[in-house]
């Protein structure tokens, strides 16, 4: 006797799925949770295999990405070192040029970057990124473009303050080119200094030099030039000599500090 085949129509399948969904909808939450756990236990192995295959497919990409990031870090590190080497070479060239132009026996030049400048009225100063850890001390002469621009006025471990020759509290002993005149030059702000109460008029453009100072400067160095001669208001027979720095201090990005008789 032939076995009768049982066929399930699409409409019947749809009715069963709808009925099953309705049963889950009205069933208690505890029963649904138990069904979820049972489903997870039954199909844990095939699900685990699928997850492992997915992770293994992602692993090569992850390693490649890590290698790419590491390579980028090394390339950036090399670029930083190359740029730092270029800056060191440029500073070495500057120091070499300064020593060729002016031999400094028993002196050491420390090149420093300017990290802050102040040209507010009569208050003219610089903050530099060198300090007593580098051998700096109060009173040392500071050079810009081979000319004296100021003196170290305050020092911390890694920074220092430079009082410029144009600062209102700056006083420096100077001498005039071609003359025996030695006078005190005072800063007056606005990128100028003044030699007061001079008996004779000084020619415009005459060079002004700092007088040597034992322990700080072994021979005179240029500091500026005469840009004006004005009769004193209270003493018409005397002149006030106006002096401008020998370099454009406001355009400087670095300076050199002169250390006489360094320990090292």
C-alpha positions in Angstrom: 0.0 0.0 0.0 1.5 3.3 -1.1 2.3 5.8 1.6 0.3 9.0 1.3 2.4 12.2 1.0 1.6 15.0 3.3 2.0 18.5 1.7 2.0 21.7 3.7 0.7 24.8 2.0 2.2 28.3 2.3 -1.0 29.4 3.9 -0.7 26.8 6.6 3.0 27.7 7.3 2.0 31.3 7.6 -0.8 30.4 10.1 1.7 28.3 12.2 4.2 31.1 12.3 1.5 33.6 13.3 0.3 31.2 16.0 3.8 30.6 17.3 4.5 34.4 17.5 1.2 34.9 19.3 2.1 32.2 21.8 5.5 33.9 22.5 3.7 37.2 22.8 1.3 36.1 25.6 3.8 33.7 27.3 5.3 34.7 30.7 8.8 36.4 30.6 10.3 33.6 32.6 9.3 31.0 30.0 10.7 33.1 27.1 14.0 33.5 29.0 14.2 29.7 29.5 13.6 29.2 25.7 16.4 31.7 24.9 18.8 29.9 27.2 17.9 26.5 25.7 18.3 27.9 22.1 21.8 29.2 23.1 22.8 25.9 24.5 21.6 23.9 21.5 23.2 26.2 18.9 26.3 27.3 21.0 28.7 25.3 18.9 27.7 26.5 15.4 27.5 30.1 16.7 30.9 29.8 18.3 32.4 28.4 15.0 30.9 31.3 13.1 32.3 33.9 15.5 35.8 32.3 15.4 35.7 32.4 11.6 34.7 36.1 11.7 37.5 37.0 14.2 40.1 35.1 12.2 39.1 37.0 9.1 39.6 40.3 11.0 42.9 39.5 12.6 45.2 40.1 9.5 43.6 43.5 9.0 44.2 44.4 12.7 47.9 43.4 12.5 48.3 45.4 9.3 46.7 48.5 10.9 49.0 48.2 14.0 52.0 47.9 11.8 50.9 50.9 9.8 50.5 53.0 13.0 53.9 51.9 14.3 55.5 52.8 11.0 53.9 56.3 11.1 55.2 56.8 14.7 58.8 55.9 13.6 58.6 58.1 10.5 57.4 61.1 12.7 60.2 60.4 15.2 62.8 60.4 12.4 61.4 63.6 11.0 61.6 65.3 14.4 65.2 64.1 14.8 66.2 65.4 11.4 64.6 68.8 12.0 66.3 69.0 15.4 69.7 68.2 13.8 69.1 71.0 11.3 68.5 73.5 14.0 71.6 72.4 15.9 73.7 72.7 12.8 72.3 76.2 12.2 73.1 77.3 15.7 76.6 75.8 15.4 77.1 77.8 12.2 76.0 81.0 13.9 78.4 80.5 16.9 81.2 79.7 14.5 80.6 82.9 12.5 80.5 84.9 15.7 83.9 83.5 16.9 85.4 84.1 13.4 84.4 87.7 13.5 85.4 88.2 17.1 87.8 85.8 18.8 86.7 85.3 22.4 89.5 83.9 24.4 88.4 82.4 27.7 84.7 83.0 26.8 81.8 80.7 26.0 78.7 81.6 24.0 75.4 80.0 24.8 72.8 80.3 22.1 69.2 80.8 23.3 65.8 81.2 21.8 63.6 84.1 22.6 60.3 82.8 24.1 58.8 86.2 25.0 59.5 89.9 24.3 58.2 93.1 25.9 58.5 96.5 24.2 55.9 98.3 26.2 56.9 102.0 26.6 60.0 102.2 28.7 59.8 98.5 29.8 61.9 96.6 27.3 63.0 93.0 28.1 63.2 89.5 26.7 62.5 86.1 28.2 64.9 83.3 26.9 64.9 79.6 27.3 68.2 79.2 29.1 68.9 79.4 32.9 71.4 78.7 35.6 71.3 75.0 34.6 73.1 76.2 31.4 75.6 78.5 33.3 73.7 81.8 33.1 74.0 84.3 35.9 72.9 87.9 36.6 75.1 90.5 34.9 76.2 88.5 31.9 76.1 90.3 28.5 73.6 89.3 25.9 74.4 89.6 22.2 72.2 89.9 19.1 73.8 89.9 15.7 77.3 90.4 17.2 76.2 93.4 19.2 75.4 93.9 22.9 71.6 94.2 23.3 71.3 93.8 27.1 72.2 92.1 30.3 70.8 89.1 32.1 68.8 90.6 35.0 67.0 87.5 36.5 67.7 83.8 36.2 65.7 80.6 37.0 66.7 77.0 36.4 65.7 76.9 32.7 64.8 80.5 31.8 66.2 84.0 32.2 65.1 87.6 31.9 67.2 90.0 29.7 67.0 93.7 30.4 67.6 95.4 27.1 69.8 98.5 26.7 66.6 100.5 25.8 64.8 99.6 29.1 64.1 102.6 31.3 66.1 101.1 34.1 69.1 100.2 32.0 72.5 101.8 32.8 75.6 100.9 30.9 79.1 102.5 30.7 79.9 103.2 27.1 82.4 105.0 24.9 82.1 106.9 21.6 84.0 105.8 18.5 87.2 107.8 18.0 86.9 109.7 21.3 88.1 109.2 24.8 84.7 110.1 26.0 83.4 107.4 28.5 79.9 108.1 29.8 76.9 106.3 31.3 74.2 105.4 28.7 70.6 105.1 30.0 67.6 103.5 28.3 64.6 105.7 27.6 62.3 103.2 25.9 60.9 103.2 22.3 64.0 101.4 21.0 66.3 104.2 22.1 68.9 105.0 24.8 70.5 108.3 25.8 74.0 109.6 26.8 73.2 112.7 28.7 74.9 116.0 29.2 77.8 115.7 26.8 79.9 118.8 26.2 80.5 118.4 22.5 78.1 117.5 19.7 78.6 114.0 18.4 78.3 113.2 14.7 75.3 111.2 13.6 76.2 107.6 12.8 79.1 107.5 15.2 79.4 104.0 16.7 78.9 103.5 20.5 80.7 100.7 22.3 80.3 99.1 25.7 83.2 99.5 28.0 84.9 96.3 29.0 83.9 94.9 32.4 86.2 92.5 34.2 84.6 89.1 34.6 81.9 89.8 32.1 83.4 91.4 29.0 87.1 91.4 28.2 87.0 94.1 25.4 84.6 96.7 24.1 81.8 95.6 21.8 79.5 97.6 19.6 76.1 98.5 21.2 74.6 101.1 18.9 75.0 104.3 16.9 74.2 107.9 17.3 70.9 108.9 15.7 70.3 112.3 17.3 72.0 115.2 19.2 69.7 117.5 21.2 70.6 120.4 23.4 69.6 119.9 27.0 66.7 122.0 28.1 68.2 123.0 31.4 71.8 123.3 30.2 71.9 124.7 26.6 75.7 124.3 26.4 75.4 120.5 26.9 74.0 117.9 24.5 71.9 114.8 24.9 73.1 112.0 22.6 70.4 109.7 21.3 71.5 106.1 20.6 69.7 103.3 18.7 70.7 99.6 19.0 73.2 98.2 16.5 70.6 95.6 15.4 66.8 95.4 15.1 66.1 93.7 18.5 62.4 93.3 17.8 63.2 91.1 14.8 65.5 88.7 16.7 64.5 85.1 17.3 67.6 84.1 19.2 70.4 85.6 21.2 73.8 84.6 22.6 74.8 84.9 26.2 78.5 85.5 26.9 80.0 83.5 29.7 83.5 84.5 30.7 85.9 81.9 32.1 83.4 79.0 32.0 84.1 76.1 34.4 83.8 73.4 31.6 
